Amino acid sequence: MKSRRQFLHVAAGGASAALLAGCGAPERGLPVPNGQVQQATILGLSSVRMRSK
């Protein structure tokens, strides 16, 4: 049964690594200058709203 225990350790380690990788947040880009807010688009998509904090 030692192989089953090793498998469980590897599976738990892989799951932990995958969950911890999600904790890293991407860096935010520069904000749109005030004079260009009306012309700004999100990834070229029209009529997309963005919620401000």
C-alpha positions, 0 to 999 in steps of 0.5 A: 500500500506504499504506492497508494500513499505516495500517489495521494501525497503527489496528488495533494501536492499537485492540488496545493500547487494549483490552488496557490498559483491562483493567488498571484494577481496580474499587474494592473496596466496604466489607467486611461488618461482623463481626456480619452475616457470616452474613446477607450474600449476594452480589448476592442469590444464596444458597449462594454462597461467597467465597474469603478471602485 
